[in-house]
């Protein structure tokens, strides 16, 4: 009996290890003239869907050739990127493009997220993923300021074959005096599935939970939409920061599991 139990434990261990095995690589994609878009790719053995992750704030991860990040490791989507991969998601972290890397000449993705050039760059990443993994649906997932990238690209490519297959918005920018908020974008264009993930006690002035209803109401054409609400966790520091409720501090596993389960459910 003990031998059978030991054998069963070994099978479970090796099966889960194989599933969790992830190959990490850095890829530079040519996009616009003389511009390269660097991405960090986390490839599990048996991916079931693909997701391009957009970090918040200025979004300049400054990915090194060895995959090290100079910024953003605390960001919710960055710090959980390996968890997405471990759960079977072909995961891509997207950096600012090569012409936005100098902090003296530009501010990475600040002021760039809602531009035609950003759409071209992200479209190139989507195309690369589909070439690499032609059977996988490609999702865009943004958090905080990253939702302005993900939602803008999705609305600009709505109804086009080169657009994403789904969209996930976490800690969505719903009010913004400096740049167009997600709530003010033409979300009614979207027919793809849209998941909105928000903390009930998000204290960021751009992301009050009370405004999520208006966001959901604008997704009139989406064939599947859902508001996933979280509560609890740890709230520390800047209310718009990674360690506040805004960044789902203390809830990483629950939030990632919820997102992945919902994404995979849409493919069944």
Secondary structure, 3 states (H helix, E strand, C coil): CHHHHHHHHHHHHHHHHHHHCEEEEEEEEECCCCCEEEEEEEEECCCCEEEEEECCCCCCCCECCCCCECCCCCCHHHHCHHHHHHCCEEEEEECCCHHHCCCCCCCCCCCCCCCHHHHHHHHHHHHHHHHHCCCCCEEEEEECCHHHHHHHHHHHCCCCCCCCCEEEEECCCCCCCCCCCHHHCCHHHCCCEEEEEEECCCCCCCCCHHHHHHHHHHCCCCCCEEEEEECCCCCCCCCCCCCCHHHCCCCHHHHHHHHHHHHHHHCC
